[in-house]
Amino acid sequence: MDSIISSRIDKLRQHMDLIQLDTFLVLIEENRRYLSGYTGEDTQFDESAGALIITRDHLILATDSRFVTQAKAESPMYEVICYQKGLIKELTKILKDTHARQLGIEGTRMSHSMFVKLRDELKSQNLSVNVQDTVHMVERQRVIKTNDEIDAIQKAIAVAESDFRQFLQELRPGMTESQAAWRLEQKMRTAGAQSLSFPVISAFGTNSALPHAIPGEKILKKGDPLLFDWGARLNGYCSDMTRTVCMGTPDSQFKKIFTIVYDAQQKAIDAILPGASSRSIDARARDHISGKGYGDFFGHGLGHGVGLAVHEPPSISPMAEKDIILEENMVFTVEPGIYLPEWGGVRLENMVVVRKEGAQVLNRLEMKLDLMD
């Protein structure tokens, strides 16, 4: 593992040299793990399990007393420093000791109040340090997965999929969305999931028209669309998939919407190749759905990257800041959907990896109307 971490750090330092940074502060949990092996978790946005300070000559992991033993065991390449008076005061001391002049930060993780505290502390110590937002510097490294990472993702998918068919056989009319979501979570945990990628989405009937529905007390009825979006986390890596099924014989409306969404997904997957653009892949699915008259009912992007985080680059969406050119070993979801408020919705989601010859679908669970038969 040390050689993998070392290679990642070398690549980061090369990038730091290119943009003339002598010091880089890592606050994002997944980036921290990627560059050090440290698995400490931030319990909420305003709480941190620590930070990495990377310079040309130093690797420092600063954390509090709760995590020191863990940090030393998991990150032997780093000098572990335990701060007593908060991260900002310790960081300022480290910046002084390492003679930092150009500091890169992760602006998406550093809050405004934290930035103000850092600025004021630097000023009080008479330190002249230029602070620069690096804008997804580590995330751009993470977007191309190694074979080991793809292996880890496939294992997370296998855990999530392992008992889904059996789970469907346990569904009964009268069961609530919350009960179904809890049962699916139990099955993932039993299969070996260390945690969930995100809370299970279980949406019945008209609630399935809510792309990120929160499971509630809506009752399962025969003939309704039943949408499940779930994923397992294993050894740090996530999986994410969606299936929409129907208990009993699907009616003509369900068959129609399901077929449109299924065909849209296949068209997008067939177009995935190194060198293709993310927006062109999204357009293949979106144009098909629009051509069938449902363009106004597919509002979200076609997909997103998955790895240490369940949502990470690349974004396969017309709403993304820029068009992305696909490269080998990118991993992302392909998840078109149609959401009709008075009826319900259908979303189908698989994960793919970009290979030289096209897309490799990582899921093994079937995608068909009779999945509950």
N, C-alpha and C positions, 0 to 999 in steps of 0.2 A: 504493500500500500504506500510506503514511503516514497518509492520511485514514481508512482503515479502522482502523488501530491507534489513531489519535487518538479516533475515535468510541467504540471499546471502552474506552479509558481514561476518557473522560468519563462513560460509563455506570457504570464501576466507582467513580469518585470520588463520583458521586451516591449510590451505595449506601453508601460509606464515611461520607458525611455523615449518612445515615439512622441508622446504628448508632454514630455518634459516634467514628469512627476518624480519627486524623490521619495514620496511617502504616500501610502494608500491605506485608507481606513475602511474596513469591511464590517458592515453592520447587519446586512441581510442574512438571515439564518441559513438559507440554502447555500449562499455563496461562502459563508463561513465554513460550512461542512465540506463543501467542494474543495476548498483550498487548504484545509487543515485536518479533516477527519473528525473534528469535534462535533458531537451530536447534541449539545445543549440546546434546549428549545426555548424560544421566547413565548411566554404564556399569553401575552397580549402586546399591542403595538407600543405602549409606553413602558414596557418592561423588557429588559435585555438579558440574555444569558452571557453576554460578553462581546468583545470586538477583536478583530485582527488588525494589527498595525504592521504593514509590510513595507520595508525599505530595501535599498540595494544590498544592505549588509545585515539586516535584522528581520527576524520573524518573531513577533510578540503576540501573545494571546492574553488579553486583559479581561478578567472576570471577577466575580465576587466570591465570598467564602463558600457559597453553596455548591460551586462547580469546580473548585480548584483541583480536587483529587481526580475528578472525571477528565478535566482538561489535560492534566499531565499524562494520564494513561492513554488518552485518545490522540494526542497531538505531540508526540515526542520531538518533532522537528522545531517546535516553538518554545520560546521562553515564556512561561506562564507567570503572569503578575496578578496578584490579588489586590484589588482596590478596596480601600476602606471608606473613602469619602465620595464615592461615585465615579462613574466612567470619565466625565469631562475633566475633573481635576487630575486624574491619573493620566489621561491622554495628553493633557498640556505638559505634564512633567516628562512624558515619553518624547513628545515632540521637541522639547528643549534638550533632552539628553542625546537625541539622535540628530540634532542640528537640522531639523526639517525646515524647508523653505517653500516647497510646493506640495500641498496636501490635496489628494483626491478623496472625495467623499461619495457615498451613495445617496444622492439627493432624494431618491424615492423612499428611503428608509429614515433619513434624518429629519426629524420634525423641525418646524420653525423655532420652537422654544429651545430645542437642543442646540440648534445652530447659533442662536443668540447667546446661550450660555458659553458655547465654545468661543465665539468671537470675543465676548467680554472677558473670559478667563485668559485668552491670549493677550488681550490688551493689558490686563492687570499685571501680567508677567513680562510685559514689554517685549513680547515675541512677535517678530514680523514673519507671519506665515500666510501665504496666499492660498485660499481655499477654493477648490474647483470641483464642480459637479462632473462626475465621470460618465454619467448616462449609460447604464447597462454594460459596463466594461466586462465584468465577469460573466454576465448572462450571455454575451456574444461568444465567449469561450464554451459555455455550457450547451449551446444550441446544437453543436455537432457531438453526437454521442459516440463513445467508444463501444467496442463489441461487448465489453463487460457491463457497461451501463445498459445496453439494449437487452442483454441477458437478464439483468436485474428487473427491468421493466416487464419483460415477458413473464417472469416469475410472479410479479405483482398482479399481472393480468390473470394468470392461471389460478391464483388464490381467489381472486374476485369472481371468476367464472365457475369455479369448481362445482358448486352446489346450486347454481341458479335454476337449472331444470327441476331439481327436486323442490326448490323453493316455490316455483310456480305451481307444482302439484299440491302444495299445502294451502294455496289460496282458496278461500271460500266466500260465497256471497255473504255479506254482512260484516266481513272483516274491514277494519278501518285502515286508512293510509298509514297512520302511526304504527299500528300493529304490524303491518306488512314491512314497513321500513325497519322496525326493530328486529323482526325475524331475519331479514336479509343481512343486517349488521351481525347478528349472532352467527349466522352461517359463515360469513367472512372471517370472523374471529376464530371460530372452530377450525376453519381450514388453514389458519396460520397467519392471518393478517396481524401485523404489529399495531396498526391503527388504521383509521379510515383516511382516504384521500380527502374527503369532504363528507358532510352529513348526507346520508342517503336521501335521494329525492324519490318519493313514491306519490304519484298523482293519479287520481281516478276520475273518469268522466270529464266534466267541463274543466276540472282543475288541471288536467293534462295540457290545457292550452296556456298554462303558466310555465314558461321555460325553466324557471327556478322555483317551482312550487315548494312550499313548506308542508310536510305531511301533517294532516290534521285528522278530524273525525269523519271525513267523508267516507261513506260506505261503498264497498265494492258491489257493483251490480253486473249481472251477465249482459254482454253486448257492449259494455262501455270500453273505451280505450283506457288501458292501464299503462302508465309510463313509469319506468324505473331507470334512474341514473345513479350509478354507484361506482365505487372504486376502492381498492385496497392499497395500503402502503406497506412495503416490505423492504427492510434494509435501506430505508431512506427514500426509495423510489416508488412513484405513484402509478396507478392505473386509473382509467376513466372510461366508462362505456355507458351506453343507453340502449334499452330495448323497449319497444311499445308493443303490447300484446292485447289480446281480447279473450275474455273467458267465454267459452261457448262459440257458436258460429258467427264469424264477423259479418256484419251487414255490408251492403254495397258501398256505403259511404266510407267505412273503415278500409275496405279493400282498395278503393280508389285512392284515398289519401296515402295509405301505406305504400302502394305501388309507385306513386309519384315520388315520394321521399326516397324509397329504395333505389329507384332508377337514377335519381339525382346524385345519390351517394356513389353509385357505381360509375357514373360519368366522370365525377371528380377524381375518384381513385384511378381510373384508367388514364387520366391526363397527368398524373404525378410522375415527374422525371427530373433528374438533375438538370438545372438550367431553366426549368419552367418557373413562372412567377406565381407568387402566392395569390395575387388578385385574379390571375387567369384561372387558377384552380377553383377559387370561390365562384367565379363567373360561370363555370361549367355547370355547377349544381344550381346556382341561382337562376340562370337563364332557363334551365329546364323547368324549374318550379314556376317561374314567371310565364313561360310558354303554355303552361297548363291552367293559367288563370289565378294562381295563388301567390304571386310575387309579393303582395302586400301582407302576407301572413308568414313570411320568413324574414325576421328582422335582425337576428344576430349573425355574427360571423360564422363561417363554415367550420373553423377549427382553431386549435391552439396547441402549442407545444406542451409536452408532459415530460417530467423527469423528476428531479428532486422536489420540484414544486408541481402542483397539479395544473397550474396555469403559468406558462412561461413562453418565451419566444420559441418558434416563430408564430406570429399571428396570421392566420389564414382568413383574412377579412378585408372588405373594402374600406372599413373604418380604421384600419391600421395606419400609423403615421407614414409608413412608406411601403412600397412594394418590395417583397423579399424574393430573391432568387434562390430556389431550392437547391440544396446540396446533399450529397450522399450522407447518410446516417443522421439526418434530421428526423425527429420523431414528433408526430402531432396527431390530433384527432381529426376525423372527418364526420361531421354531425349536422347534416341538414335537417330542417324540421318545418312543419306546417302547423300553425296554431289558430284554430277557429274558436273564438270565445263562446259561441252558443252551443258548440258541440264537444270540442276537446282538441287534442293535438297528437301528432305523431313525430317523434324524433328518433333517429337511428344513428348510433355513434360507434365507430370502430377506431382503433389506433393503428397507425401505419408508420413504417420507417422507409425513408427514401433510399432505394438501391439503384445501382447503375442501370438496371434493366427496367425499373419502374417501382411501383409501390409494393411493399410487402405488408400484407395485413397481419397484425400481430395477434388478433383475437381468434379464438377457436369456436366460440359460441355462435350457433347459427343465427341467421337474420331472416326469418320467414314468418308468414302469417300463422302457421300451425304450430308455433313453438310451444303452445300450451296443450296440444293434443297428446 
